Structures are given as structure tokens and as C-alpha cells.
Amino acid sequence: MGIGRFIALGCAERGANVTIGDIDAKSLDSVREEVAAHGHGVVVKQTDVRVERDAKALMDAAAAEFGGIDYLVNNAAIVPHFNWDPTAPRWPKVRDMEFDFYAQVFGVNVLGLFLCCKHAIPFMEQQRSGHIVNLYGGGGLTPPGALAYVVTKDAGVSFTRFLAEEEREFNICVMSISPGAAIATERAPDEARSRLPAPDSVGERFFLAADADMDLSGHLVNFVDGKLVAAN
């Protein structure tokens, strides 16, 4: 749903074969039909990105069906939807936070990022090319209530920077990109959808990233005047 669905459909519209992993099998079936309507290849696999065998199976399926992996977008995350419902309780402070809760957020937002990159990179190294985008968020969110999310997203920026240097010799461009604002997905309440931008508001940034120059590798990237620009 949300940005992930938007990226999958947008890539298909531009002629790409698309592989989608999601923990929600129902959403997968729905998006598979939408992607297939564009007349290009589509593979879907129910995937928990925290589980290594799932992440590996997803990348193996993509490479087996389409002969390699050119572009990986790490979009899966657990996020605090404070802007959707201001009356909803915020995430707990550290002193009150259950270990399992923090581990779940960290597992999806950071461990999932690691596992998907780990199992996509060998295919990219083999072809000596590829692009990886890790979604960044958290700008404007401050504790209390956002700490777990922001920490994991900042960790993703560091992960991006160091991974980029490991893979530079293989011409693999690794970037962090922010959607630019809090997005209301299809499941957000009507009130939130009336005042927050929809997924298509992110524009072309994720499609430009598929062909980005290696000069942007390792950077947190902004979308300015229709172009990708390094922010750090």
C-alpha cells in the first residue's frame, strides 16, 4: 500500500518487470493485478523482511524470473502515524517501552534493510551494476513518541553511507531518499486523507533514482525542481 504500491505501479508504467514482497498476502494479490495490467512481468511473494529465508527467497525469485536485479527499493517500515489521528496514543517513551515493541520496529526498519540488501547485492555485483534506495523519514518528528522510528531511520542513513563505499567498485549506487512529507496511505482515515498528501505526491524521485549517477551514492538525497540533489 502507500508509497510501495505507488513505486511498484510507477515502475511498471515505465516498462519495468516488478517483484513485490509484503507481509500482507491480500495486498499482494491486489497489487499484482494492477501491475500485470500494464503488460509487464510481475512476481509477488509473501515476505517478512525480518526473516532471512524470506528476504533471500524474494531476491532469488526476482533474479530467477527476470535474469537479475537492477533496482531495489527498501520501503517496508513500521511508522508512527501521529498525523493520521492526533488523538491516538503516541508510542511509549523508552522508560515504558516493551522490549518486543522496540525489537519489532528495529527488526523491520533496520534488520529488514540489511537482509534485503544482503541478498540482492550478489546479483548486482555479478552484473556490475545496480541501484538501491532506502526510504528515509523522520524529518520534523521529535520525541516523545517517535524515538524508536527516528533512531531506525537515522541508522538507515548510516547503513546507506557505508554500504555505498563497499559496493562502489561494482558500480552499485546506494541512496537514502525521503518521500518529502508524511503520506496518507489508502488505509488512513478519511479526515487524514483530506489534509495529508497522497503517495503520488512524492513525484518522480523514486523513478529518477533507478538511473541515478554514482555521484549520489552514499548520500541522503532530496528531490528539488525535478532533480535529485545530495542533502548530505
VEXVO-34063 format. One record per atom (N, C-alpha, C): residue in three letters; x, y, z; atom name. Coordinates in steps of 0.05 Angstrom, whole numbers, plus 32768, in hexadecimal, padded with zeros to 4 digits. Layout:
N
ala  X  Y  Z  CA
...
***
This chain:
232
met  8011  7FE8  8000  N
met  8000  8000  8000  CA
met  8012  8019  8000  C
gly  8006  8030  7FFE  N
gly  8014  8049  8001  CA
gly  802A  804D  7FED  C
ile  8042  8055  7FF7  N
ile  8058  805B  7FE5  CA
ile  8062  8042  7FD7  C
gly  8062  802B  7FE5  N
gly  806B  8012  7FD8  CA
gly  805A  800C  7FC0  C
arg  8040  800E  7FC2  N
arg  802E  8009  7FAC  CA
arg  8032  801D  7F95  C
phe  8036  8036  7F9D  N
phe  803B  804B  7F89  CA
phe  8054  8045  7F79  C
ile  8069  803D  7F87  N
ile  8083  8038  7F79  CA
ile  8080  8020  7F67  C
ala  8073  800A  7F70  N
ala  806F  7FF2  7F60  CA
ala  8060  7FF9  7F46  C
leu  804A  8007  7F49  N
leu  803A  800E  7F32  CA
leu  8049  8021  7F1F  C
gly  8057  8034  7F2B  N
gly  8066  8048  7F1B  CA
gly  807C  803B  7F0B  C
cys  808A  8027  7F17  N
cys  809F  8019  7F08  CA
cys  8093  8009  7EF1  C
ala  807C  7FFC  7EF7  N
ala  806F  7FEC  7EE2  CA
ala  8066  7FFE  7ECB  C
glu  805B  8016  7ED2  N
glu  8052  8029  7EBD  CA
glu  8069  8031  7EAB  C
arg  8082  8031  7EB6  N
arg  8099  8039  7EA7  CA
arg  80A7  8021  7E9A  C
gly  809B  800A  7E9A  N
gly  80A5  7FF3  7E8B  CA
gly  80B5  7FDF  7E9B  C
ala  80B6  7FE1  7EB5  N
ala  80C6  7FCF  7EC5  CA
ala  80B7  7FB5  7ECC  C
asn  80C5  7F9F  7ECF  N
asn  80BB  7F88  7EDC  CA
asn  80BE  7F8C  7EFA  C
val  80AA  7F84  7F0A  N
val  80A8  7F8C  7F26  CA
val  80A5  7F73  7F37  C
thr  80B4  7F72  7F4D  N
thr  80B1  7F5E  7F62  CA
thr  80AA  7F6C  7F7C  C
ile  8095  7F62  7F89  N
ile  808B  7F70  7FA1  CA
ile  808A  7F5C  7FB8  C
gly  8095  7F64  7FCF  N
gly  8092  7F54  7FE8  CA
gly  8083  7F64  7FFC  C
asp  8070  7F56  800A  N
asp  8061  7F63  801F  CA
asp  8057  7F4E  8032  C
ile  8054  7F56  804B  N
ile  804B  7F43  805F  CA
ile  802D  7F3D  805C  C
asp  801F  7F4F  804E  N
asp  8002  7F4E  804B  CA
asp  7FFB  7F41  8030  C
ala  7FF3  7F28  8031  N
ala  7FEE  7F19  8018  CA
ala  7FD7  7F26  8008  C
lys  7FC3  7F30  8016  N
lys  7FAC  7F3C  8008  CA
lys  7FB4  7F55  7FF8  C
ser  7FC5  7F65  8003  N
ser  7FCF  7F7D  7FF5  CA
ser  7FDF  7F74  7FDD  C
leu  7FEF  7F5F  7FE0  N
leu  7FFF  7F55  7FCA  CA
leu  7FEE  7F4D  7FB2  C
asp  7FD9  7F3F  7FB7  N
asp  7FC8  7F36  7FA1  CA
asp  7FBB  7F4D  7F93  C
ser  7FB3  7F61  7FA1  N
ser  7FA7  7F79  7F95  CA
ser  7FBB  7F88  7F84  C
val  7FD3  7F8D  7F8E  N
val  7FE6  7F9C  7F7F  CA
val  7FF1  7F8C  7F67  C
arg  7FF3  7F71  7F6A  N
arg  7FFC  7F61  7F54  CA
arg  7FE9  7F65  7F3C  C
glu  7FD0  7F66  7F40  N
glu  7FBD  7F6A  7F2A  CA
glu  7FC1  7F86  7F1D  C
glu  7FC5  7F9A  7F2E  N
glu  7FC9  7FB5  7F23  CA
glu  7FE3  7FB7  7F13  C
val  7FF8  7FAB  7F1D  N
val  8012  7FAB  7F0E  CA
val  800F  7F9C  7EF4  C
ala  8003  7F84  7EF5  N
ala  8001  7F73  7EDD  CA
ala  7FF1  7F81  7EC7  C
ala  7FDF  7F93  7ECF  N
ala  7FCF  7FA2  7EBB  CA
ala  7FE0  7FB3  7EA9  C
his  7FF8  7FB9  7EB1  N
his  800A  7FC9  7EA0  CA
his  8019  7FB8  7E8C  C
gly  8015  7F9E  7E8D  N
gly  8020  7F8C  7E78  CA
gly  803D  7F84  7E7C  C
his  8047  7F87  7E94  N
his  8063  7F7F  7E9A  CA
his  8063  7F69  7EAF  C
gly  807B  7F5E  7EB3  N
gly  807D  7F48  7EC6  CA
gly  8079  7F51  7EE3  C
val  806D  7F40  7EF3  N
val  8069  7F46  7F0F  CA
val  806B  7F2C  7F1F  C
val  807B  7F2D  7F35  N
val  807E  7F17  7F48  CA
val  8077  7F22  7F63  C
val  8067  7F13  7F72  N
val  8061  7F1C  7F8E  CA
val  8067  7F04  7FA0  C
lys  8071  7F0B  7FB8  N
lys  8077  7EF7  7FCD  CA
lys  8070  7F02  7FE8  C
gln  8061  7EF3  7FF7  N
gln  805C  7EFB  8013  CA
gln  8076  7EFA  8022  C
thr  807D  7F11  802E  N
thr  8098  7F14  8038  CA
thr  8098  7F23  8053  C
asp  80A5  7F18  8067  N
asp  80AB  7F26  807F  CA
asp  80C9  7F2E  807D  C
val  80CF  7F47  807A  N
val  80EA  7F4F  8074  CA
val  80FD  7F4B  808C  C
arg  80F2  7F45  80A3  N
arg  8102  7F3F  80BB  CA
arg  810D  7F22  80BA  C
val  8103  7F12  80A8  N
val  810A  7EF5  80A7  CA
val  811C  7EF1  808F  C
glu  8134  7EE8  8094  N
glu  8148  7EE6  807E  CA
glu  813F  7ED4  8067  C
arg  8133  7EBD  806D  N
arg  812B  7EAC  8057  CA
arg  8116  7EB9  8046  C
asp  8105  7ECA  8051  N
asp  80F1  7ED8  8042  CA
asp  80FE  7EED  802F  C
ala  8111  7EFD  803B  N
ala  811F  7F11  802B  CA
ala  812E  7F04  8014  C
lys  813C  7EEE  801A  N
lys  814B  7EE0  8005  CA
lys  8139  7ED5  7FF0  C
ala  8123  7EC9  7FF8  N
ala  8110  7EBD  7FE5  CA
ala  8105  7ED3  7FD2  C
leu  8100  7EEA  7FDD  N
leu  80F5  7F00  7FCC  CA
leu  8109  7F08  7FB7  C
met  8122  7F0C  7FBE  N
met  8137  7F14  7FAB  CA
met  813D  7EFE  7F97  C
asp  813D  7EE5  7FA1  N
asp  8142  7ECF  7F8F  CA
asp  812C  7ECC  7F7A  C
ala  8113  7ED1  7F83  N
ala  80FC  7ECF  7F71  CA
ala  80FE  7EE5  7F5B  C
ala  8105  7EFD  7F63  N
ala  8108  7F13  7F50  CA
ala  811D  7F0D  7F3B  C
ala  8134  7F04  7F44  N
ala  814A  7EFE  7F32  CA
ala  8144  7EE6  7F20  C
ala  8137  7ED2  7F2B  N
ala  8131  7EBA  7F1B  CA
ala  811D  7EC1  7F05  C
glu  810A  7ED2  7F0B  N
glu  80F5  7ED8  7EF7  CA
glu  80FE  7EEC  7EE2  C
phe  810F  7EFF  7EEB  N
phe  8116  7F16  7ED9  CA
phe  8133  7F17  7ED1  C
gly  8143  7F04  7EDB  N
gly  815F  7F03  7ED2  CA
gly  8172  7F15  7EE1  C
gly  8169  7F20  7EF7  N
gly  817A  7F32  7F07  CA
gly  8169  7F45  7F17  C
ile  8177  7F57  7F26  N
ile  816A  7F6C  7F35  CA
ile  8177  7F87  7F2E  C
asp  8169  7F99  7F24  N
asp  8174  7FB3  7F1C  CA
asp  816F  7FC9  7F31  C
tyr  8158  7FC7  7F3F  N
tyr  8150  7FDD  7F51  CA
tyr  8141  7FD1  7F69  C
leu  814B  7FD8  7F81  N
leu  813F  7FCF  7F9A  CA
leu  8135  7FE7  7FA9  C
val  811C  7FE7  7FB1  N
val  8111  7FFC  7FC2  CA
val  8109  7FF0  7FDD  C
asn  8116  7FF8  7FF2  N
asn  8110  7FEF  800D  CA
asn  80FC  8002  801A  C
asn  80E2  7FFA  8018  N
asn  80CC  800C  8020  CA
asn  80BF  8002  803A  C
ala  80C1  7FE8  8040  N
ala  80B3  7FDD  8057  CA
ala  80BC  7FEB  8071  C
ala  80A8  7FF3  8081  N
ala  80AF  8000  809B  CA
ala  8096  8000  80AD  C
ile  809C  8002  80C7  N
ile  8087  8007  80DA  CA
ile  8089  8024  80E2  C
val  8074  8033  80DF  N
val  8076  8050  80E3  CA
val  8060  805A  80F7  C
pro  8066  806F  8106  N
pro  8052  807B  8117  CA
pro  8040  808E  8108  C
his  8027  8088  8105  N
his  8015  8098  80F5  CA
his  8008  80AE  8105  C
phe  8018  80BF  8111  N
phe  800D  80D4  8123  CA
phe  7FFC  80E8  8113  C
asn  8004  80ED  80FA  N
asn  7FF5  8101  80EA  CA
asn  7FDB  80F6  80E0  C
trp  7FD7  80DC  80E1  N
trp  7FBE  80D1  80D8  CA
trp  7FA8  80D5  80ED  C
asp  7FAF  80D2  8106  N
asp  7F9B  80D5  811B  CA
asp  7FA8  80E2  8133  C
pro  7FA7  80FC  8136  N
pro  7FB4  810A  814C  CA
pro  7FAB  8101  8167  C
thr  7F94  80F4  8169  N
thr  7F89  80EC  8183  CA
thr  7F94  80D0  818B  C
ala  7FA0  80C2  8178  N
ala  7FAB  80A7  817E  CA
ala  7FC2  80A9  8191  C
pro  7FC6  8095  81A3  N
pro  7FDD  8096  81B5  CA
pro  7FF7  8094  81A6  C
arg  800A  80A3  81AE  N
arg  8024  80A2  81A2  CA
arg  8033  8089  81AB  C
trp  8048  8082  819C  N
trp  8058  806B  81A5  CA
trp  8064  8072  81C0  C
pro  8069  805D  81D0  N
pro  8073  8062  81EC  CA
pro  808F  806E  81EC  C
lys  8095  807C  8202  N
lys  80B1  8084  8207  CA
lys  80C2  806C  820E  C
val  80DC  806F  820C  N
val  80EE  8059  8210  CA
val  80E9  804C  822C  C
arg  80E4  805C  8240  N
arg  80E1  8050  825B  CA
arg  80C8  803E  825D  C
asp  80B5  8042  824A  N
asp  809D  8032  824B  CA
asp  809B  801E  8234  C
met  80AF  801D  8223  N
met  80AD  800E  820A  CA
met  80B4  7FF0  820F  C
glu  80A3  7FDF  8205  N
glu  80A9  7FC2  8206  CA
glu  80BF  7FBB  81F3  C
phe  80D0  7FA8  81FC  N
phe  80E6  7F9F  81EA  CA
phe  80DC  7F95  81D0  C
asp  80C6  7F85  81D0  N
asp  80BC  7F7A  81B7  CA
asp  80B3  7F8F  81A4  C
phe  80A8  7FA5  81AE  N
phe  809F  7FBA  819D  CA
phe  80B7  7FC7  818E  C
tyr  80CB  7FCF  819E  N
tyr  80E3  7FDB  8192  CA
tyr  80F0  7FC8  817E  C
ala  80F1  7FAE  8186  N
ala  80FE  7F9A  8174  CA
ala  80EF  7F97  815A  C
gln  80D4  7F99  815B  N
gln  80C4  7F97  8143  CA
gln  80CA  7FAF  8130  C
val  80CA  7FC7  813B  N
val  80CF  7FDF  812A  CA
val  80EB  7FDD  811F  C
phe  80FF  7FD7  8130  N
phe  811A  7FD5  8126  CA
phe  811D  7FBE  8112  C
gly  810F  7FA8  8117  N
gly  8111  7F91  8105  CA
gly  8108  7F97  80E9  C
val  80F1  7FA4  80E6  N
val  80E8  7FAB  80CB  CA
val  80F8  7FC1  80BF  C
asn  80FC  7FD7  80CD  N
asn  8108  7FEF  80C2  CA
asn  8126  7FED  80BD  C
val  8134  7FDD  80CD  N
val  8151  7FDB  80CA  CA
val  815A  7FBF  80C2  C
leu  8151  7FAA  80D0  N
leu  8159  7F8F  80C9  CA
leu  814E  7F88  80AD  C
gly  8136  7F90  80A7  N
gly  812B  7F8A  808D  CA
gly  813A  7F97  8077  C
leu  8143  7FB0  807C  N
leu  8154  7FBE  8069  CA
leu  816E  7FAE  8063  C
phe  817B  7FA6  8078  N
phe  8193  7F96  8075  CA
phe  818F  7F7C  8066  C
leu  817A  7F6D  806D  N
leu  8175  7F53  8060  CA
leu  816F  7F56  8042  C
cys  815E  7F69  803B  N
cys  8157  7F6C  801F  CA
cys  816F  7F75  800F  C
cys  8180  7F87  801A  N
cys  8198  7F8F  800B  CA
cys  81AB  7F78  8009  C
lys  81AF  7F69  801F  N
lys  81C1  7F52  801F  CA
lys  81BC  7F3F  8009  C
his  81A2  7F3A  8004  N
his  819B  7F25  7FF0  CA
his  8196  7F2F  7FD4  C
ala  8194  7F4A  7FD1  N
ala  8192  7F55  7FB6  CA
ala  81AD  7F5B  7FAB  C
ile  81C0  7F63  7FBC  N
ile  81DA  7F6D  7FB2  CA
ile  81EA  7F58  7FA2  C
pro  81EA  7F3E  7FA9  N
pro  81F9  7F2B  7F99  CA
pro  81F1  7F2B  7F7B  C
phe  81D7  7F2F  7F76  N
phe  81CE  7F30  7F5A  CA
phe  81D7  7F4A  7F4D  C
met  81D7  7F60  7F5B  N
met  81E1  7F79  7F50  CA
met  81FF  7F78  7F4C  C
glu  820E  7F6C  7F5E  N
glu  822B  7F6A  7F5B  CA
glu  8231  7F59  7F42  C
gln  8222  7F45  7F3D  N
gln  8226  7F33  7F26  CA
gln  8223  7F43  7F0C  C
gln  8210  7F55  7F0B  N
gln  820C  7F65  7EF3  CA
gln  821C  7F7F  7EF4  C
arg  8229  7F84  7F0A  N
arg  8239  7F9C  7F0F  CA
arg  8229  7FB6  7F0A  C
ser  8210  7FB6  7F14  N
ser  8200  7FCE  7F13  CA
ser  81E7  7FCA  7F24  C
gly  81DB  7FE0  7F2D  N
gly  81C3  7FDE  7F3C  CA
gly  81BE  7FF8  7F4C  C
his  81A5  7FFB  7F54  N
his  819D  8012  7F65  CA
his  818D  8008  7F7C  C
ile  8193  8013  7F94  N
ile  8184  800D  7FAC  CA
ile  817B  8027  7FB9  C
val  8162  8027  7FC0  N
val  8156  803E  7FCE  CA
val  814B  8035  7FE9  C
asn  8154  8042  7FFE  N
asn  8149  803D  8019  CA
asn  8139  8055  8022  C
leu  811F  8050  8028  N
leu  810E  8067  802F  CA
leu  8116  8073  804A  C
tyr  8117  808D  804A  N
tyr  811D  809C  8062  CA
tyr  8105  80AB  806B  C
gly  8101  80AE  8085  N
gly  80EB  80BE  808F  CA
gly  80F3  80C9  80AB  C
gly  80E3  80D9  80B6  N
gly  80E8  80E3  80D1  CA
gly  80ED  8100  80D3  C
gly  80F0  810E  80BC  N
gly  80F3  812B  80BD  CA
gly  80DB  8138  80CA  C
gly  80DF  8147  80E0  N
gly  80C9  8154  80ED  CA
gly  80BC  8144  8103  C
leu  80C3  812A  8105  N
leu  80B9  811A  811B  CA
leu  80CC  811C  8132  C
thr  80C3  8121  814A  N
thr  80D4  8123  8161  CA
thr  80C8  8113  8178  C
pro  80D9  8108  818A  N
pro  80CF  80FB  81A1  CA
pro  80BF  810E  81B3  C
pro  80AE  8106  81C5  N
pro  80A8  80EA  81CA  CA
pro  8095  80DE  81B6  C
gly  8098  80C4  81B2  N
gly  8086  80B5  81A1  CA
gly  8091  80AD  8186  C
ala  80A6  80BA  817D  N
ala  80B1  80B4  8162  CA
ala  80CD  80A8  8164  C
leu  80D7  80A5  817C  N
leu  80F4  809E  8180  CA
leu  80FB  8084  8171  C
ala  80EC  806F  8175  N
ala  80F3  8055  8168  CA
ala  80F4  8058  814A  C
tyr  80E1  8065  813E  N
tyr  80E0  8068  8121  CA
tyr  80F7  8079  8117  C
val  80FC  8090  8123  N
val  8111  80A2  811A  CA
val  812C  8096  811D  C
val  8131  8087  8132  N
val  814B  807A  8136  CA
val  8150  8066  8120  C
thr  813B  8056  8119  N
thr  813F  8042  8104  CA
thr  8144  8050  80E9  C
lys  8136  8066  80E3  N
lys  813A  8073  80CA  CA
lys  8155  8081  80C8  C
asp  815F  808C  80DE  N
asp  817A  8097  80DE  CA
asp  818F  8081  80DA  C
ala  8189  806A  80E6  N
ala  819B  8053  80E2  CA
ala  819C  804B  80C4  C
gly  8185  804D  80B7  N
gly  8184  8047  809A  CA
gly  8196  805A  808A  C
val  8198  8073  8092  N
val  81A9  8086  8083  CA
val  81C6  807E  8086  C
ser  81CE  8076  809E  N
ser  81EA  806D  80A3  CA
ser  81EF  8053  8093  C
phe  81DC  8041  8094  N
phe  81DE  8028  8085  CA
phe  81E3  802E  8067  C
thr  81D3  8040  805C  N
thr  81D6  8048  8040  CA
thr  81F2  8052  803A  C
arg  81FC  8064  804B  N
arg  8216  8070  8046  CA
arg  822C  805B  8045  C
phe  822C  8049  8058  N
phe  8242  8035  8059  CA
phe  823E  801F  8043  C
leu  8225  8017  803E  N
leu  8221  8004  8029  CA
leu  8229  800E  800E  C
ala  8224  8028  8009  N
ala  822C  8034  7FF0  CA
ala  824A  8031  7FEB  C
glu  825A  8035  7FFF  N
glu  8277  8032  7FFB  CA
glu  827F  8015  7FF7  C
glu  8272  8003  8004  N
glu  8278  7FE6  7FFF  CA
glu  8272  7FDE  7FE3  C
glu  825E  7FEA  7FD6  N
glu  8254  7FE1  7FBC  CA
glu  825C  7FF3  7FA5  C
arg  826B  8008  7FAB  N
arg  8272  801C  7F96  CA
arg  8281  800F  7F7F  C
glu  8293  7FFC  7F85  N
glu  82A3  7FF0  7F70  CA
glu  8292  7FDF  7F5D  C
phe  827A  7FD8  7F66  N
phe  8268  7FC8  7F55  CA
phe  8253  7FDA  7F47  C
asn  8257  7FF4  7F49  N
asn  8244  8007  7F3B  CA
asn  8228  8004  7F45  C
ile  8225  7FFF  7F60  N
ile  820B  7FFE  7F6C  CA
ile  8206  8018  7F7C  C
cys  81F2  8026  7F74  N
cys  81EB  8040  7F7F  CA
cys  81D7  803C  7F96  C
val  81DF  8044  7FAE  N
val  81CE  8040  7FC6  CA
val  81C7  805B  7FD2  C
met  81AD  8061  7FD4  N
met  81A4  807B  7FDD  CA
met  818E  8079  7FF3  C
ser  818C  808D  8003  N
ser  8174  8090  8014  CA
ser  8164  80A7  8009  C
ile  814A  80A3  8007  N
ile  8138  80B7  7FFC  CA
ile  811F  80BA  800E  C
ser  8118  80D3  8014  N
ser  8100  80D9  8023  CA
ser  80E9  80DD  8011  C
pro  80D1  80D5  8018  N
pro  80BA  80DB  8008  CA
pro  80B2  80F9  8009  C
gly  80BE  8107  801C  N
gly  80BA  8124  801C  CA
gly  80A5  812E  8030  C
ala  8094  811C  8039  N
ala  807E  8124  804C  CA
ala  8071  810B  8056  C
ala  8062  810E  806C  N
ala  8051  80F8  8075  CA
ala  803C  80F2  8060  C
ile  8038  80D9  805A  N
ile  8026  80D1  8045  CA
ile  800E  80C2  8051  C
ala  7FF7  80C8  8047  N
ala  7FDF  80B9  804F  CA
ala  7FDB  80A2  803B  C
thr  7FDC  8089  8045  N
thr  7FD8  8072  8034  CA
thr  7FBB  806D  802F  C
glu  7FB5  8059  8020  N
glu  7F99  8052  801A  CA
glu  7F89  804A  8033  C
arg  7F97  8042  8048  N
arg  7F89  8039  8060  CA
arg  7F87  804F  8075  C
ala  7F91  8067  806F  N
ala  7F8F  807D  8082  CA
ala  7F72  8085  8084  C
pro  7F6A  8090  809B  N
pro  7F4E  809A  809E  CA
pro  7F49  80B0  808A  C
asp  7F2F  80B3  8083  N
asp  7F27  80C8  806F  CA
asp  7F31  80E3  8077  C
glu  7F30  80EA  8091  N
glu  7F38  8104  809A  CA
glu  7F55  8109  8094  C
ala  7F66  80F5  8098  N
ala  7F83  80F7  8093  CA
ala  7F88  80FA  8075  C
arg  7F79  80EA  8065  N
arg  7F7D  80EB  8048  CA
arg  7F75  8106  803C  C
ser  7F63  8114  804B  N
ser  7F5A  812D  8040  CA
ser  7F6E  8144  8044  C
arg  7F81  8140  8057  N
arg  7F94  8155  805C  CA
arg  7FB2  814E  8058  C
leu  7FB7  8134  8055  N
leu  7FD3  812B  8050  CA
leu  7FD7  8123  8033  C
pro  7FEF  8126  8028  N
pro  7FF4  811E  800D  CA
pro  7FF1  8100  8008  C
ala  7FE8  80F9  7FF0  N
ala  7FE6  80DD  7FE8  CA
ala  8001  80D3  7FDE  C
pro  8004  80B9  7FDB  N
pro  801E  80AE  7FD2  CA
pro  8029  80BA  7FB9  C
asp  8018  80C1  7FA6  N
asp  8022  80CC  7F8C  CA
asp  802F  80E7  7F8F  C
ser  802C  80F4  7FA7  N
ser  8039  810E  7FAC  CA
ser  8057  810C  7FAD  C
val  8062  80F4  7FB0  N
val  807F  80F1  7FB0  CA
val  808B  80F5  7F95  C
gly  807B  80F6  7F80  N
gly  8085  80FD  7F65  CA
gly  8097  80E8  7F59  C
glu  80AB  80F2  7F4B  N
glu  80BC  80E1  7F3B  CA
glu  80D5  80D7  7F49  C
arg  80D8  80DE  7F62  N
arg  80F2  80D9  7F6F  CA
arg  80FB  80BC  7F6F  C
phe  80E8  80AA  7F73  N
phe  80EF  808E  7F74  CA
phe  80F4  8082  7F58  C
phe  80EA  808E  7F44  N
phe  80EE  8085  7F29  CA
phe  8108  8090  7F1E  C
leu  810F  80A9  7F24  N
leu  8128  80B5  7F1D  CA
leu  813F  80A5  7F2B  C
ala  813A  809C  7F43  N
ala  814F  808E  7F52  CA
ala  8158  8074  7F45  C
ala  8147  8068  7F35  N
ala  814E  804F  7F27  CA
ala  8164  8053  7F13  C
asp  8169  806C  7F0B  N
asp  817E  8072  7EF8  CA
asp  8192  8086  7F02  C
ala  8192  808B  7F1D  N
ala  81A3  80A0  7F28  CA
ala  81C0  809B  7F24  C
asp  81CF  80B2  7F23  N
asp  81EC  80B1  7F1F  CA
asp  81FA  80A8  7F39  C
met  8211  809B  7F36  N
met  8220  8091  7F4D  CA
met  8229  80A8  7F5F  C
asp  8229  80C0  7F56  N
asp  8230  80D7  7F68  CA
asp  821D  80D9  7F80  C
leu  8205  80CF  7F7D  N
leu  81F1  80D0  7F93  CA
leu  81F3  80B8  7FA6  C
ser  8204  80A5  7FA0  N
ser  8205  808D  7FB0  CA
ser  8210  8094  7FCC  C
gly  8203  808A  7FE0  N
gly  820A  808E  7FFC  CA
gly  81FC  80A6  8009  C
his  81ED  80B5  7FF9  N
his  81E1  80CD  8003  CA
his  81C3  80CA  800A  C
leu  81BA  80DB  801C  N
leu  819E  80E0  8020  CA
leu  8197  80F4  800B  C
val  8183  80EE  7FFB  N
val  817D  80FD  7FE2  CA
val  8161  810A  7FE4  C
asn  8161  8123  7FDC  N
asn  8148  8133  7FDA  CA
asn  813F  8135  7FBD  C
phe  8125  813B  7FBA  N
phe  811A  813F  7F9F  CA
phe  8113  815D  7F9D  C
val  8123  816B  7F8C  N
val  8120  8189  7F8A  CA
val  811E  8191  7F6D  C
asp  8108  819F  7F67  N
asp  8104  81A9  7F4B  CA
asp  8106  8193  7F36  C
gly  80FB  817B  7F3E  N
gly  80FB  8165  7F2B  CA
gly  8115  8156  7F29  C
lys  8128  815B  7F3A  N
lys  8142  814E  7F39  CA
lys  8149  8142  7F55  C
leu  815A  812E  7F55  N
leu  8164  8123  7F6D  CA
leu  817E  8132  7F76  C
val  817E  813A  7F8F  N
val  8195  814A  7F99  CA
val  819E  813F  7FB3  C
ala  81B8  813C  7FB7  N
ala  81C3  8132  7FD0  CA
ala  81BE  8145  7FE6  C
ala  81B4  813B  7FFD  N
ala  81AE  814D  8014  CA
ala  81C3  814A  802A  C
asn  81D4  8136  8028  N
asn  81EA  8134  803B  CA
asn  8203  8129  802E  C
***
